[in-house]
């Protein structure tokens, strides 16, 4: 009887220990991109030392690029970011925590681009032509909205993970509505005296990536009489990547978010 009880206690202890190994601790994870300081030495660029945004300026035009952390994106869509795995924020996983990783991974790599046109008749940024290069050799294309987008598409992405229930279709429609209201839209001309802002989204970065370069290809400064691009420029933004990982304490876990 004593031997049997000892075996039972051994099995219980082994099960508890296995559970400890299988359940990772909750981790506070933050991945963000900040404008590379060397770029500030170039006359056309200004790097915000506080937030890490980069502004490209020439006479009469400013293009500001700000990396959007998941925390900032969740603030953009607060009602869509607090339902765990059913969150409908199109750019993040909301407040869902991956049970294997112990933290919320990045769903996309997102920038907010603001174009301010002071003197040109009209300028044009093609968001689909934007490219994101990494020091790991990746070349990432920006996401368009419709399924026929030439490279990446939010419709294809979310249809690929959509289930067949009514709730799944509702979440799909909500996400796509949020995308349409926030993404930098194609064929949006910014006329003299106006500003326009929207998101550019790319696939998530590899964990090992430390530097990225965002290239806004063929940014149109002038058009000819027939409306065809006459003067274009490639605008390049360099960013350093920073990753912070800390194991959350019990106090962290119980403090208000």
VOGU-3710 file (C-alpha; in Angstrom, 3 decimals, decimal comma):
1> xxxxxxxxxx> 0,000/0,000/0,000  2,835/2,383/0,918  4,615/1,585/-2,331  1,441/2,268/-4,321  0,949/5,642/-2,575  4,550/6,578/-3,292  4,003/5,775/-6,983  0,853/7,938/-7,041  2,720/10,849/-5,462  5,534/10,429/-7,997
11> xxxxxxxxxx> 3,106/10,526/-10,914  1,371/13,660/-9,521  4,682/15,465/-9,008  5,841/14,496/-12,484  2,608/15,816/-13,997  2,951/19,118/-12,158  6,532/19,516/-13,286  5,582/18,711/-16,870  2,897/21,383/-16,708  5,476/23,909/-15,566
21> xxxxxxxxxx> 7,661/23,104/-18,531  4,803/23,172/-21,034  3,284/26,510/-19,961  5,656/29,372/-20,759  5,745/32,507/-18,599  3,921/35,601/-19,800  6,388/37,858/-21,598  6,155/41,574/-22,237  7,272/41,833/-25,861  7,934/45,029/-27,774
31> xxxxxxxxxx> 9,387/45,202/-31,287  9,784/48,653/-32,794  11,625/50,500/-35,551  13,347/53,852/-35,075  14,849/56,084/-37,757  18,553/55,418/-38,191  20,553/58,317/-36,790  23,005/58,424/-39,710  20,119/59,400/-41,967  19,698/62,615/-39,978
41> xxxxxxxxxx> 23,045/63,793/-41,394  21,473/63,992/-44,858  19,980/67,359/-45,623  16,561/66,110/-46,731  15,897/63,982/-43,639  14,896/64,776/-40,075  14,765/61,996/-37,472  12,494/62,434/-34,466  14,714/61,366/-31,581  11,722/60,794/-29,293
51> xxxxxxxxxx> 9,392/58,695/-31,439  11,787/57,520/-34,144  9,714/58,868/-37,053  11,575/60,099/-40,162  10,566/63,071/-42,321  11,818/63,579/-45,875  11,660/67,216/-46,960  12,311/69,056/-50,194  11,058/72,493/-51,170  7,287/72,365/-50,906
61> xxxxxxxxxx> 6,922/68,722/-49,867  7,168/66,686/-46,660  6,793/62,898/-46,368  6,708/61,613/-42,794  7,019/57,907/-41,976  6,243/56,620/-38,493  6,534/52,987/-37,458  3,377/51,843/-35,693  3,861/49,528/-32,723  1,125/47,024/-31,905
71> xxxxxxxxxx> 0,286/49,119/-28,850  -0,249/52,190/-31,043  -2,308/50,176/-33,539  -4,491/48,802/-30,751  -5,157/52,385/-29,631  -6,297/53,161/-33,190  -8,958/50,430/-32,916  -9,674/50,046/-29,184  -13,039/48,317/-29,592  -11,521/45,809/-32,021
81> xxxxxxxxxx> -8,481/44,910/-29,927  -9,919/43,529/-26,682  -11,597/40,253/-27,662  -8,662/37,860/-27,474  -8,560/35,515/-30,489  -11,739/37,159/-31,829  -10,260/40,668/-31,987  -10,995/42,430/-35,281  -8,086/44,853/-35,421  -6,855/44,207/-38,982
91> xxxxxxxxxx> -3,196/44,936/-38,197  -2,631/43,103/-34,882  -3,792/40,093/-32,868  -5,376/42,470/-30,341  -4,889/41,360/-26,747  -4,566/37,666/-27,648  -1,425/36,001/-26,254  0,155/33,105/-28,115  0,116/30,242/-25,544  3,326/28,779/-26,976
101> xxxxxxxxxx> 5,353/31,996/-27,170  3,930/33,562/-24,022  3,420/36,934/-25,771  1,567/38,530/-28,672  3,599/38,347/-31,906  3,446/40,976/-34,640  0,846/40,229/-37,281  2,180/42,799/-39,752  4,870/45,469/-40,035  2,989/48,758/-40,260
111> xxxxxxxxxx> 3,970/52,362/-40,994  1,858/55,501/-41,042  2,823/57,701/-44,006  1,802/61,368/-44,097  2,264/63,409/-47,293  2,066/67,214/-46,949  2,098/69,148/-50,229  2,699/72,901/-49,962  3,589/73,986/-53,496  3,261/71,242/-56,116
121> xxxxxxxxxx> 0,111/71,134/-58,238  -0,396/67,533/-57,144  1,770/64,634/-56,006  1,137/60,902/-55,885  2,438/58,020/-53,779  1,689/54,530/-55,090  1,389/52,418/-51,917  1,529/49,153/-53,865  4,972/50,097/-55,225  6,434/50,452/-51,718
131> xxxxxxxxxx> 9,088/47,882/-50,767  10,602/46,914/-47,434  14,150/45,519/-47,506  15,701/43,795/-44,478  19,290/43,018/-43,560  18,288/39,339/-43,766  17,904/39,625/-47,544  14,098/39,780/-47,563  12,171/41,997/-49,960  8,629/42,541/-48,689
141> xxxxxxxxxx> 5,791/43,982/-50,768  3,111/46,178/-49,249  -0,412/44,846/-48,802  -3,188/46,056/-51,064  -6,870/45,665/-50,270  -8,567/43,683/-53,082  -7,811/40,078/-53,909  -6,459/41,062/-57,341  -3,621/43,135/-55,804  -0,418/42,046/-57,587
151> xxxxxxxxxx> 1,597/41,005/-54,536  -0,016/40,909/-51,076  -3,713/41,354/-50,322  -5,726/41,834/-47,126  -8,730/40,154/-48,746  -6,704/37,052/-49,635  -5,055/36,996/-46,211  -8,279/37,167/-44,208  -10,277/34,931/-46,536  -7,560/32,324/-46,047
161> xxxxxxxxxx> -8,226/32,145/-42,297  -11,978/32,820/-42,354  -14,275/30,072/-41,172  -17,792/29,398/-42,441  -19,876/30,624/-39,500  -21,798/33,873/-39,475  -19,499/35,252/-36,776  -16,474/34,546/-38,973  -18,030/36,484/-41,865  -18,879/39,347/-39,499
171> xxxxxxxxxx> -15,278/39,522/-38,265  -14,012/39,420/-41,860  -16,271/42,331/-42,854  -15,262/44,321/-39,765  -11,557/43,854/-40,432  -11,901/44,807/-44,085  -13,920/47,890/-43,159  -11,162/48,960/-40,778  -8,557/48,411/-43,493  -10,456/50,510/-46,030
181> xxxxxxxxxx> -10,757/53,378/-43,548  -7,072/53,430/-42,558  -4,804/52,047/-45,314  -3,012/54,464/-47,659  -5,319/54,156/-50,657  -4,180/53,746/-54,246  -4,439/56,591/-56,762  -4,807/59,235/-54,030  -3,427/62,492/-55,400  -2,454/65,096/-52,814
191> xxxxxxxxxx> -3,145/68,565/-54,210  -1,429/71,826/-53,334  -2,116/72,889/-49,748  -3,404/69,452/-48,702  -2,140/66,576/-46,556  -3,027/62,903/-46,647  -2,132/60,047/-44,290  -2,607/56,289/-44,305  -1,018/52,989/-43,329  1,437/50,843/-45,263
201> xxxxxxxxxx> 1,466/47,203/-44,143  4,015/44,459/-44,793  4,523/40,903/-43,577  6,018/40,573/-40,064  9,792/40,733/-39,788  11,970/37,750/-39,002  13,084/37,661/-35,379  16,719/38,114/-36,438  16,146/41,227/-38,580  17,944/44,253/-37,136
211> xxxxxxxxxx> 17,714/46,865/-39,898  15,131/47,666/-42,567  14,869/50,093/-45,461  11,518/51,371/-46,669  11,538/52,539/-50,296  8,657/54,565/-51,733  9,293/53,919/-55,404  8,331/56,331/-58,182  6,826/59,027/-55,974  5,323/61,442/-58,532
221> xxxxxxxxxx> 6,213/65,126/-58,122  4,897/66,428/-61,441  2,469/65,361/-64,162  2,404/66,328/-67,812  -0,598/67,837/-69,592  -2,097/64,399/-70,235  -1,841/63,380/-66,571  1,158/61,067/-66,994  4,051/61,179/-64,481  6,701/63,658/-65,581
231> xxxxxxxxxx> 9,031/63,851/-62,551  9,438/61,001/-60,067  11,758/60,178/-57,172  12,485/57,120/-55,012  12,338/58,112/-51,338  14,319/55,905/-48,941  13,823/55,585/-45,171  16,276/53,630/-42,981  15,264/52,145/-39,626  16,995/50,234/-36,838
241> xxxxxxxxxx> 15,022/47,520/-35,127  14,837/47,132/-31,353  13,305/44,181/-29,499  12,512/44,210/-25,786  11,507/41,032/-23,965  10,924/40,853/-20,231  9,174/38,195/-18,170  6,060/39,718/-16,617  5,859/39,540/-12,832  2,676/38,821/-10,896
251> xxxxxxx> 2,393/42,558/-10,261  2,651/43,250/-14,003  -0,025/40,680/-14,744  -2,495/42,185/-12,257  -1,855/45,859/-13,022  -4,383/47,657/-15,265  -3,469/47,733/-18,974
//
